[in-house]
Amino acid sequence: MKFGYRFSNLLGTVYRQGNLNYSPDGNSVISPVGNRVTVFDLKNNKSETLPFAAQRNLVCVGQSPDGHLAILVDEEGAALLVSLISKSVLHHFHFHTRVHSVSFSPDGRRFVVSKENVVLMYHAPGKTREFNPFVLDKSYFGPYDETTCIDWTDDSKCFAVGSKDSSTWVFGAERWANLIYYSLGGHKDSIIACFFEEKSLDIYTLSQDATLCVWQCNTETEALQPRLPKNKADGDQSEELGVQNADVIHGKVESEQERIGKVKYSRVGKHFFNKEKDFNDLTAAAYHKKTHLLVTGFASGIFHLHELPEFNLIHSLSISDRRIESISINVSGDWIAFGCPGVGQLLVWEWQSESYVLKQQGHFNNMVALSYSPDAQYIVTGGDDGKVKVWNTSSGFCIVTFTEHTSSITAVTFNSTGFVVLSASLDGTVRAFDLHRYRNFRTFTSPRPTQFFSLALDASGEIVCAGSQDSFEVFVWSMQTGRLLDVLAGHEGPVSSLSFSPTHTLLASASWDKTVKLWDMFDSWKTKETFVLNSDVLDVAFRPDGKELAVVTLDGQITFWDHQNAVQTGSIEGRHDLQMGRKELDKITAKQAAKGRSFSTLCYSADGQSVLAGGRSKFVCIYNVKEQLLVKKFEISCNLSLDAMEEFLDRRKMTEFGSLALIDDGAGDENGVVISLPGVKKGDMSSRHFKPEIRVTCLRFSPTGRSWAATSTEGLLIFSLDGSVVFDPFDLDEDVTPSSVRHVLRQKEFTTAIMMAFRLNEDKLTLEVLESVPHEEIDIVCSTLPLLYTEKLLQFVASALETSRHLEFYLTWAQRLLTLHGQKLKSRSVALLPMIQSLQKSIQHHFDAVSKLCDWNRYNIQYALALSKQRGMKRPAEMADSDRDSDRDSDRDSDRDSDRDSDRDSDRDSDRDSDRDSDRDSDRENDRENDGCEQATEQLMDSSHRADHPQSGGICCLSSSNIS
């Protein structure tokens, strides 16, 4: 088994904080998710989390105009320069303080960073080949308080900066003779956003008290005059920095005499968003310059669309009851993206059609449970927010959310068909959801109110079992009738975990009473065996072949049992492998705290040779069951914004009065809560900011064996085998080279070429060899292929079928391999099960896509046939309508004189004659069209018949473009 699993995708979390960005083509949204970045492809309906991560949660993202580079800045001011093309980190930089915004100039030559009350302008990386990508150009001073927002003019000559001191400063990117800096007032609250008008220096400023000021400039951008070489007289505004050779510009309030001959602004309008006695804070804004569209978001979850400069309200809608923190508009101005961090919501709204392009929301509380579908296409998750969500593993999107539960979800699972999801909750119910109709079709309850803590479903999908947290019983229901069949008593503590054997009629129940009980469901649910352990049992799992049982206990041990003989076969001491971190408020060291910690969840790998275990730690461990050794440790997160990430405390945060972690960082901020004084009972103390602790609550291996998933504090993390080019040869010698493989292939020795390609184990070469085999030679090659290479070829066909369009070609390979070698492969069915399920997943995916296409073609054929049978039947209905209208006209005009009536009658007669002539012509045209339609239908049916029976030889390629 290979263990080269790498981070693949992050599901369950779509937005945390920071600013949203659109790609230059406007088809993708870049969203900061914790310390990572997720790209949502709106055109192809797919999401991808980029493989790099910052040390802390990201607060701002700046994207270059060409979309190749991005600057990510976290809470502490550490910046990453990343390439969005190669998806790799290019450079690290630290601003040493919190950064509020980053913005590239439209020409891509510079970027501006605002921090504290300073604005720093750097030369953009990539334009010049320097070693240090962050080369400081100018430093701008002027605002007295922290800067909040940045906007550039279209020609990159000037930029505007908003500040919390209610002022807006316009700075020149170069030292223009008539514009170096300019200060704008007019507001009574901090500036949220400022925007330049298209190809102009006119500017709009918006403040937090929902006020818009319109400023008009007396100078165009083309009238900015280059400054002459500076002299000593200008020393009051600039000074040279010898270290980085950068200018420092100090802005100040100028007198009227000093402004003579320079740029001058005048306020031409002031508008208010709030109505009378309405105090709704403005929190985010975006402006599309080409369409003059202003989008504003408020703390109550409402957003407005206005047309500027007239300030005409176009649209208003409430999308949430939480504050909107970020708004972005794509390049065409059609799609507007909103980010709501309170509920972790990301929305993309098409304002013209008033419809959602994307509406995604993760669990706004901790995820506690997950389960893979049998074909590994879907993952179901349950959270403390009482929601059950189903995620598509290929697209990364949530396809359905069930909100029927009223309390925390404790366990979820799929049935064997993959179309039914079951969930257990602390609200005392177990619910079954149908993924065809997306409804709750069955609810299982107990005679007495109880909280369900665990859940299991047998292999047939007929028996549902749930363990209780307070009554220490296991309840058994029938899936078909929903009736309670039995109540299994015997445990003396909460039932922490349930697991059905995949092959036997056994149910294993684990409890905090230090026992694991086996129940035979065909023998009146009698206790077959009871395993007594040394500590509380937290989780239990059967091996995929049903011959072994793995148990996790509170003392940090993983024990393995042969349940048929009631013998313990092995144990693993995993406490030291957890490597716990120290929380900021812990009084003891991490080493001492780890003595009381243990794994809380485990699962077997798809082949049953390894177990995956995790708990209250940032590490997930894989152990080899046979050798009982640690094989590999995976680090779930490197986000220092989470608690218990570091082994040692930061001594810089320790003072003589205690740890700085006791101070609420959000107190006094506009987003935080002012903490009441000691002894004061008023105030919501639960609203304080806190650092969530890193932990892994549930682990599951994919049935295909290619990936595994973990629910953690960060979200739903997917780790999969790396598909990049890695030289991993098999039975290699000196004669096997790519040139020799192609030489054998030209001699049409296909079986030898396939075996040599697999010995080199390069996917591109194997694909080239396989697709060079003629269609009629597949049967001969499959029959002469050794069994060892048959398994490898079947695995390669399963992986190639996921992305290839050559459906018939690869399906023929799979059919012939399974037909000729099925009996030999059956002897190793347990080891080959993940590969077979991967093949089934690929076939099912293509079946769904092709079946939709065929249904659409069948509908078109039926429509064409129905159209050909009508023979101009629509024309008399139109004539009847015209006659009815003419009668109404005659009744309405009956008071007119008889001469006009006679003229109208003669006109109507001539119109009817012309209508008859036009009807004859239209009937002839309809006959011609019907004949052409029948011929087109016959050709279409003939082509579909030929598609059902293609000629042998070569590769049959199926694509939607060909069919359309």
LUMTORVO-981774 format. One record per residue (C-alpha): residue in one letter; x, y, z. Coordinates in steps of 0.5 Angstrom, whole numbers, padded with zeros to 4 digits, always signed. Layout:
<nodes>
aXYZ...
</nodes>
This chain:
<nodes>
m+0000+0000+0000k+0003+0007-0002f+0002+0012+0004g+0004+0018-0001y-0002+0022+0001r-0002+0030+0000f-0007+0035+0002s-0012+0035-0004n-0018+0040-0002l-0022+0043+0003l-0029+0042+0004g-0034+0045+0009t-0031+0052+0009v-0032+0057+0004y-0031+0063+0007r-0028+0066+0014q-0025+0073+0013g-0022+0078+0008n-0023+0080+0002l-0026+0077-0004n-0023+0077-0011y-0025+0075-0018s-0020+0072-0023p-0019+0077-0029d-0024+0073-0034g-0029+0074-0029n-0031+0066-0028s-0027+0064-0022v-0028+0067-0015i-0022+0067-0010s-0024+0066-0003p-0019+0066+0003v-0021+0060+0008g-0017+0060+0014n-0010+0060+0013r-0011+0057+0006v-0014+0060-0001t-0020+0057-0005v-0022+0058-0012f-0029+0057-0014d-0029+0056-0022l-0037+0058-0023k-0036+0056-0030n-0034+0049-0029n-0038+0048-0023k-0032+0046-0019s-0028+0049-0013e-0020+0047-0011t-0016+0049-0005l-0009+0051-0007p-0004+0047-0004f+0000+0052+0000a-0002+0055+0007a+0000+0061+0011q+0002+0061+0018r-0004+0065+0021n-0011+0066+0018l-0011+0071+0012v-0014+0078+0012c-0013+0081+0005v-0011+0078-0001g-0008+0082-0007q-0009+0079-0014s-0005+0082-0020p-0009+0084-0026d-0006+0079-0031g-0008+0074-0025h-0002+0070-0025l+0001+0073-0018a-0003+0074-0011i+0000+0077-0005l-0003+0074+0002v-0003+0077+0008d-0004+0074+0015e-0006+0077+0022e+0001+0078+0024g+0003+0082+0017a+0007+0076+0014a+0006+0076+0007l+0006+0070+0002l+0008+0072-0006v+0004+0066-0009s+0004+0064-0017l-0003+0062-0018i-0001+0059-0025s+0004+0054-0021k+0000+0054-0015s+0007+0055-0011v+0010+0060-0006l+0015+0064-0009h+0017+0069-0003h+0016+0070+0004f+0016+0077+0007h+0014+0080+0014f+0011+0087+0015h+0011+0087+0022t+0004+0089+0023r-0003+0088+0021v-0004+0090+0014h-0011+0092+0012s-0011+0092+0005v-0007+0090-0001s-0008+0093-0008f-0004+0092-0015s-0004+0098-0020p-0008+0097-0026d-0002+0096-0031g+0001+0091-0026r+0008+0095-0025r+0006+0097-0017f+0002+0095-0011v+0000+0099-0005v+0000+0096+0002s-0004+0100+0008k-0002+0099+0015e-0003+0103+0021n-0003+0110+0018v+0002+0109+0013v+0001+0107+0006l+0007+0103+0002m+0008+0103-0005y+0013+0097-0008h+0015+0095-0015a+0011+0089-0017p+0015+0083-0018g+0015+0079-0024k+0016+0086-0028t+0023+0086-0027r+0028+0081-0025e+0030+0083-0018f+0032+0078-0013n+0028+0081-0008p+0021+0082-0010f+0019+0087-0005v+0023+0093-0007l+0020+0099-0003d+0019+0105-0008k+0015+0110-0004s+0012+0111+0003y+0006+0116+0004f+0004+0119+0011g-0002+0123+0012p-0008+0120+0015y-0008+0120+0023d-0011+0114+0024e-0011+0107+0021t-0012+0106+0013t-0018+0102+0011c-0018+0102+0003i-0015+0103-0003d-0017+0105-0010w-0013+0106-0016t-0014+0110-0023d-0015+0107-0029d-0008+0109-0032s-0005+0108-0025k-0002+0115-0024c-0006+0116-0018f-0009+0112-0012a-0014+0114-0006v-0013+0111+0001g-0019+0112+0006s-0018+0112+0014k-0021+0111+0020d-0020+0119+0022s-0026+0120+0017s-0021+0123+0011t-0019+0120+0004w-0013+0122+0001v-0011+0122-0006f-0004+0121-0007g+0000+0121-0014a+0004+0115-0016e+0009+0119-0019r+0011+0126-0016w+0006+0130-0021a+0007+0138-0021n+0000+0139-0019l-0002+0133-0015i+0003+0130-0010y-0003+0129-0004y-0010+0132-0003s-0014+0131+0003l-0022+0130+0003g-0026+0131+0009g-0034+0131+0009h-0035+0125+0013k-0037+0124+0021d-0035+0116+0021s-0029+0112+0019i-0028+0111+0011i-0030+0104+0009a-0029+0105+0001c-0027+0110-0004f-0027+0109-0012f-0025+0113-0017e-0029+0114-0023e-0027+0111-0030k-0022+0115-0033s-0022+0121-0029l-0020+0123-0022d-0027+0124-0020i-0028+0120-0013y-0034+0117-0009t-0032+0116-0002l-0037+0112+0003s-0037+0112+0011q-0039+0107+0016d-0045+0111+0018a-0048+0110+0011t-0046+0116+0008l-0044+0117+0000c-0040+0123-0002v-0039+0125-0009w-0033+0129-0011q-0031+0133-0017c-0024+0134-0020n-0022+0140-0024t-0017+0137-0027e-0017+0131-0032t-0012+0125-0031e-0008+0127-0038a-0007+0134-0035l-0003+0131-0029q+0004+0135-0031p+0011+0131-0029r+0015+0134-0024l+0022+0138-0026p+0028+0135-0022k+0027+0136-0015n+0031+0141-0011k+0032+0143-0004a+0026+0147-0003d+0022+0141-0003g+0025+0138+0003d+0019+0139+0007q+0015+0134+0003s+0020+0128+0002e+0027+0125+0004e+0031+0120+0002l+0032+0113+0005g+0039+0111+0004v+0037+0104+0006q+0032+0102+0001n+0033+0109-0004a+0025+0110-0003d+0022+0117-0002v+0018+0119+0004i+0012+0123+0002h+0009+0127+0008g+0002+0130+0007k-0001+0136+0011v-0006+0141+0010e-0005+0146+0005s-0007+0153+0005e-0011+0157-0001q-0005+0160-0003e-0001+0153-0004r-0006+0150-0008i-0006+0155-0013g-0005+0152-0020k-0006+0145-0017v-0011+0140-0017k-0017+0142-0013y-0023+0138-0011s-0031+0140-0010r-0036+0136-0007v-0042+0136-0011g-0047+0131-0008k-0048+0128-0001h-0053+0122+0000f-0055+0118+0005f-0057+0110+0005n-0061+0110+0012k-0068+0112+0012e-0070+0117+0018k-0069+0113+0025d-0065+0108+0022f-0058+0106+0024n-0055+0101+0020d-0048+0101+0019l-0044+0100+0012t-0039+0095+0012a-0037+0093+0005a-0038+0096-0002a-0036+0095-0009y-0036+0099-0015h-0036+0097-0023k-0033+0103-0027k-0036+0101-0033t-0043+0100-0031h-0043+0106-0026l-0046+0100-0021l-0045+0101-0014v-0046+0095-0009t-0046+0096-0001g-0047+0091+0004f-0049+0093+0011a-0048+0090+0018s-0056+0087+0018g-0054+0083+0012i-0058+0087+0007f-0054+0090+0000h-0056+0095-0004l-0055+0097-0012h-0055+0104-0014e-0053+0107-0020l-0048+0113-0020p-0048+0119-0020e-0055+0120-0020f-0056+0115-0014n-0062+0111-0017l-0064+0105-0013i-0064+0099-0017h-0064+0093-0013s-0065+0092-0005l-0064+0085-0002s-0063+0081+0005i-0058+0075+0004s-0057+0074+0011d-0058+0076+0018r-0050+0077+0019r-0046+0083+0017i-0043+0083+0010e-0036+0083+0010s-0033+0083+0003i-0036+0085-0004s-0033+0084-0011i-0036+0085-0018n-0033+0081-0024v-0030+0084-0030s-0037+0084-0034g-0041+0087-0028d-0046+0081-0028w-0044+0077-0022i-0043+0080-0015a-0040+0076-0010f-0041+0077-0002g-0038+0074+0004c-0041+0073+0011p-0036+0071+0016g-0041+0070+0021v-0044+0064+0018g-0039+0062+0013q-0043+0064+0007l-0041+0065+0000l-0046+0068-0005v-0045+0070-0012w-0051+0074-0015e-0053+0075-0022w-0057+0082-0021q-0060+0083-0028s-0064+0076-0027e-0064+0076-0020s-0062+0069-0019y-0056+0066-0015v-0050+0063-0019l-0047+0060-0013k-0050+0059-0006q-0045+0056-0001q-0045+0055+0006g-0041+0051+0011h-0042+0049+0018f-0042+0055+0022n-0040+0050+0028n-0035+0044+0029m-0036+0038+0024v-0036+0032+0028a-0038+0026+0024l-0037+0024+0016s-0038+0018+0012y-0036+0016+0005s-0042+0014+0000p-0040+0007-0003d-0038+0009-0010a-0034+0015-0006q-0037+0020-0010y-0040+0024-0004i-0039+0025+0003v-0044+0027+0008t-0042+0031+0014g-0046+0033+0021g-0044+0039+0025d-0046+0042+0032d-0050+0047+0028g-0055+0041+0027k-0054+0041+0020v-0053+0035+0015k-0049+0037+0009v-0048+0032+0003w-0041+0034-0001n-0039+0032-0008t-0032+0030-0008s-0031+0032-0015s-0033+0039-0015g-0032+0040-0008f-0039+0044-0007c-0045+0042-0002i-0051+0039-0006v-0056+0039-0001t-0057+0041+0006f-0062+0038+0011t-0064+0042+0017e-0069+0038+0021h-0065+0036+0027t-0066+0041+0033s-0059+0039+0036s-0052+0037+0035i-0051+0031+0030t-0047+0026+0033a-0046+0021+0027v-0048+0020+0020t-0047+0014+0015f-0049+0012+0008n-0053+0006+0006s-0050+0000+0001t-0054+0004-0005g-0051+0011-0003f-0058+0014-0004v-0060+0014+0003v-0057+0018+0009l-0058+0017+0016s-0056+0021+0022a-0056+0021+0029s-0057+0027+0034l-0058+0029+0041d-0065+0032+0040g-0067+0024+0041t-0068+0022+0033v-0065+0018+0028r-0067+0021+0021a-0066+0018+0014f-0066+0022+0008d-0067+0021+0001l-0062+0023-0004h-0067+0023-0010r-0072+0027-0007y-0068+0031-0002r-0073+0029+0004n-0073+0026+0011f-0077+0020+0009r-0076+0016+0016t-0075+0019+0023f-0074+0014+0028t-0075+0015+0036s-0075+0012+0042p-0080+0010+0047r-0077+0015+0052p-0073+0021+0051t-0066+0020+0050q-0060+0023+0047f-0057+0019+0041f-0049+0018+0041s-0047+0013+0036l-0050+0010+0029a-0050+0004+0025l-0053+0001+0019d-0052-0007+0017a-0050-0009+0010s-0057-0010+0008g-0059-0003+0010e-0065-0006+0013i-0063-0005+0021v-0062+0001+0024c-0058+0002+0031a-0057+0008+0035g-0053+0008+0042s-0056+0012+0047q-0052+0017+0052d-0056+0017+0058s-0060+0011+0058f-0054+0006+0056e-0058+0002+0051v-0058+0001+0044f-0064+0002+0040v-0066-0003+0034w-0071-0001+0028s-0073-0003+0022m-0071+0001+0016q-0078-0001+0012t-0083+0000+0017g-0079+0005+0022r-0082+0001+0028l-0077-0001+0034l-0075-0008+0034d-0071-0009+0040v-0068-0005+0046l-0061-0008+0048a-0059-0007+0055g-0053-0009+0058h-0048-0003+0058e-0047+0001+0064g-0044+0007+0061p-0046+0012+0055v-0045+0008+0048s-0040+0011+0045s-0039+0007+0038l-0043+0002+0034s-0040-0002+0028f-0043-0007+0024s-0039-0013+0021p-0039-0013+0013t-0039-0020+0012h-0042-0023+0019t-0049-0022+0022l-0045-0018+0028l-0046-0011+0032a-0040-0009+0036s-0042-0004+0041a-0037+0000+0045s-0038+0004+0052w-0035+0008+0057d-0036+0002+0062k-0029-0001+0059t-0033-0006+0055v-0034-0008+0048k-0040-0013+0047l-0042-0017+0040w-0049-0018+0039d-0052-0023+0034m-0058-0020+0030f-0060-0027+0028d-0060-0030+0035s-0065-0026+0038w-0060-0020+0039k-0056-0024+0045t-0049-0022+0047k-0044-0027+0043e-0038-0024+0047t-0036-0019+0051f-0029-0016+0051v-0026-0013+0057l-0021-0007+0057n-0017-0003+0061s-0020+0004+0060d-0026+0007+0057v-0027+0005+0050l-0028+0011+0045d-0029+0008+0038v-0029+0001+0035a-0029-0001+0027f-0029-0008+0024r-0024-0009+0018p-0027-0009+0011d-0026-0017+0011g-0030-0017+0018k-0025-0022+0021e-0021-0017+0026l-0024-0011+0030a-0020-0005+0032v-0021-0001+0039v-0019+0005+0041t-0019+0007+0049l-0018+0013+0053d-0011+0011+0056g-0008+0012+0049q-0008+0005+0046i-0011+0001+0040t-0012-0006+0041f-0014-0011+0035w-0018-0017+0037d-0020-0024+0033h-0027-0024+0035q-0029-0031+0032n-0024-0033+0038a-0025-0028+0043v-0017-0027+0043q-0013-0020+0043t-0008-0020+0037g-0004-0014+0038s-0004-0007+0041i-0001+0000+0039e+0001+0005+0044g-0001+0011+0041r+0000+0016+0046h+0007+0019+0045d+0005+0019+0037l+0000+0024+0038q+0005+0030+0040m+0000+0034+0043g+0001+0042+0043r+0000+0047+0049k-0006+0051+0050e-0005+0058+0052l-0008+0058+0058d-0005+0051+0060k-0002+0051+0067i+0002+0045+0065t+0007+0043+0059a+0005+0039+0053k+0009+0033+0055q+0005+0033+0061a-0002+0034+0058a+0000+0029+0053k+0000+0023+0058g-0008+0024+0059r-0010+0025+0052s-0011+0019+0047f-0014+0018+0040s-0022+0019+0039t-0023+0016+0032l-0020+0011+0028c-0022+0007+0021y-0019+0002+0017s-0016+0003+0010a-0019+0000+0004d-0015-0006+0004g-0015-0007+0011q-0007-0007+0012s-0007+0000+0016v-0011+0004+0021l-0012+0011+0021a-0012+0015+0028g-0013+0022+0030g-0016+0026+0036r-0014+0032+0040s-0008+0034+0036k-0006+0037+0029f-0003+0030+0027v-0006+0024+0024c-0003+0017+0025i-0002+0011+0020y+0000+0005+0023n+0001-0002+0020v-0003-0007+0023k+0001-0013+0022e+0008-0010+0024q+0004-0005+0029l+0009+0000+0027l+0008+0008+0026v+0008+0008+0018k+0007+0016+0017k+0004+0022+0021f+0000+0027+0017e+0000+0034+0020i-0007+0037+0019s-0006+0044+0020c+0000+0049+0021n-0005+0055+0023l-0002+0058+0029s-0009+0062+0030l-0012+0056+0033d-0010+0054+0040a-0006+0048+0042m-0001+0048+0036e+0005+0050+0039e+0009+0045+0044f+0012+0051+0048l+0009+0057+0050d+0011+0064+0047r+0015+0067+0052r+0014+0074+0049k+0007+0074+0051m+0008+0073+0058t+0008+0079+0063e+0008+0080+0070f+0001+0080+0070g+0000+0074+0067s-0001+0071+0059l-0003+0076+0054a-0008+0071+0052l-0013+0073+0057i-0014+0079+0054d-0019+0079+0049d-0017+0082+0042g-0023+0084+0040a-0025+0089+0045g-0026+0096+0043d-0026+0094+0036e-0032+0096+0031n-0033+0088+0030g-0031+0086+0037v-0035+0087+0044v-0033+0091+0050i-0032+0087+0056s-0036+0089+0062l-0032+0091+0068p-0032+0086+0074g-0038+0085+0078v-0042+0088+0072k-0048+0083+0071k-0050+0086+0064g-0047+0085+0057d-0046+0078+0054m-0040+0075+0056s-0041+0069+0051s-0039+0074+0045r-0032+0074+0047h-0027+0072+0042f-0023+0066+0043k-0018+0061+0039p-0021+0055+0037e-0017+0049+0039i-0014+0044+0034r-0017+0037+0034v-0020+0031+0029t-0027+0029+0031c-0028+0024+0025l-0023+0020+0020r-0026+0016+0014f-0022+0012+0008s-0025+0012+0001p-0028+0006-0001t-0023+0007-0007g-0017+0007-0003r-0014+0013-0006s-0016+0018-0001w-0018+0019+0006a-0022+0025+0009a-0022+0028+0016t-0027+0033+0020s-0023+0038+0024t-0023+0045+0027e-0021+0047+0020g-0026+0044+0016l-0027+0037+0012l-0020+0036+0009i-0019+0031+0004f-0012+0028+0003s-0011+0024-0004l-0005+0020-0007d-0001+0025-0011g-0002+0024-0018s+0004+0028-0020v+0010+0025-0024v+0014+0021-0020f+0019+0016-0022d+0017+0009-0019p+0019+0003-0023f+0017-0004-0023d+0022-0010-0024l+0026-0005-0028d+0033-0007-0032e+0037-0003-0037d+0034-0006-0043v+0027-0002-0041t+0027+0005-0044p+0022+0009-0047s+0025+0009-0054s+0025+0001-0053v+0018+0001-0051r+0016+0005-0057h+0021+0001-0062v+0017-0005-0059l+0010-0002-0060r+0012+0000-0068q+0013-0008-0069k+0006-0009-0066e+0008-0013-0060f+0003-0010-0056t+0003-0015-0050t+0010-0014-0049a+0010-0006-0050i+0005-0006-0045m+0009-0010-0040m+0015-0006-0041a+0011+0001-0040f+0008-0002-0033r+0016-0004-0031l+0018+0004-0033n+0011+0006-0029e+0010+0012-0033d+0003+0014-0034k+0004+0018-0040l+0008+0013-0043t+0003+0007-0041l-0003+0012-0044e+0001+0012-0051v+0002+0005-0051l-0005+0003-0049e-0009+0008-0054s-0004+0005-0060v-0007-0002-0059p-0013-0003-0064h-0020-0004-0062e-0020-0011-0065e-0013-0013-0062i-0016-0012-0055d-0018-0019-0054i-0012-0022-0056v-0008-0018-0051c-0012-0019-0045s-0012-0026-0046t-0004-0027-0046l-0003-0022-0041p+0000-0025-0034l-0004-0024-0028l+0001-0019-0025y+0000-0014-0030t-0007-0015-0031e-0008-0012-0024k-0004-0006-0026l-0008-0005-0033l-0014-0006-0029q-0012+0000-0024f-0010+0004-0030v-0016+0003-0034a-0020+0005-0028s-0016+0012-0027a-0016+0013-0034l-0023+0013-0035e-0024+0018-0030t-0022+0024-0035s-0022+0020-0042r-0027+0021-0047h-0025+0014-0050l-0031+0011-0047e-0032+0005-0051f-0025+0004-0052y-0023+0003-0044l-0030+0000-0043t-0028-0006-0048w-0021-0006-0044a-0025-0007-0037q-0030-0012-0040r-0025-0016-0043l-0020-0016-0037l-0026-0018-0032t-0029-0023-0037l-0022-0027-0038h-0019-0026-0031g-0025-0026-0027q-0024-0032-0023k-0017-0031-0022l-0018-0024-0019k-0024-0027-0015s-0019-0030-0010r-0016-0023-0009s-0022-0020-0008v-0021-0016-0001a-0014-0013-0004l-0017-0011-0011l-0024-0008-0008p-0022-0001-0008m-0019-0002-0015i-0026-0005-0017q-0030+0001-0013s-0026+0006-0017l-0028+0003-0023q-0035+0003-0021k-0034+0010-0019s-0032+0012-0026i-0037+0008-0030q-0042+0011-0026h-0040+0018-0027h-0040+0017-0035f-0046+0014-0034d-0050+0020-0031a-0047+0024-0036v-0048+0020-0042s-0055+0019-0040k-0057+0026-0039l-0054+0027-0046c-0058+0021-0049d-0065+0024-0046w-0064+0031-0049n-0063+0028-0056r-0069+0023-0055y-0073+0029-0053n-0070+0033-0059i-0072+0027-0064q-0079+0027-0061y-0080+0034-0061a-0078+0034-0069l-0083+0028-0070a-0089+0032-0067l-0087+0038-0070s-0087+0035-0077k-0094+0032-0076q-0097+0039-0074r-0098+0041-0082g-0099+0048-0081m-0105+0047-0075k-0103+0054-0072r-0105+0058-0077p-0113+0058-0076a-0112+0059-0069e-0109+0066-0071m-0114+0067-0076a-0119+0066-0070d-0116+0071-0066s-0115+0076-0071d-0123+0075-0073r-0124+0076-0065d-0120+0082-0065s-0123+0085-0071d-0130+0084-0068r-0128+0088-0062d-0126+0094-0066s-0133+0094-0070d-0137+0094-0064r-0132+0099-0061d-0133+0103-0067s-0140+0102-0068d-0142+0110-0067r-0138+0112-0073d-0141+0114-0080s-0143+0108-0085d-0138+0111-0090r-0133+0109-0086d-0136+0102-0084s-0137+0100-0091d-0129+0102-0092r-0127+0098-0087d-0132+0092-0089s-0128+0092-0096d-0122+0093-0093r-0123+0087-0089d-0125+0083-0095s-0119+0085-0098d-0115+0083-0092r-0119+0076-0092d-0117+0075-0099s-0110+0076-0098d-0110+0072-0092r-0112+0066-0096d-0107+0067-0101s-0102+0068-0095d-0105+0061-0092r-0104+0057-0099d-0096+0060-0099s-0095+0058-0092d-0098+0051-0093r-0093+0050-0098e-0088+0053-0094n-0090+0048-0088d-0090+0042-0093r-0083+0044-0095e-0081+0045-0088n-0084+0038-0085d-0081+0034-0091g-0074+0037-0089c-0076+0036-0082e-0077+0029-0083q-0071+0028-0087a-0067+0031-0081t-0070+0026-0076e-0069+0020-0081q-0062+0022-0081l-0061+0024-0074m-0064+0017-0072d-0060+0014-0077s-0054+0017-0074s-0056+0015-0067h-0056+0008-0070r-0049+0008-0073a-0047+0011-0066d-0050+0005-0062h-0046+0000-0067p-0040+0003-0069q-0035+0000-0073s-0029-0004-0070g-0022-0002-0070g-0019+0005-0067i-0022+0009-0061c-0029+0011-0061c-0029+0018-0058l-0035+0021-0055s-0036+0028-0053s-0041+0033-0052s-0039+0037-0058n-0039+0032-0063i-0046+0030-0061s-0049+0037-0061
</nodes>
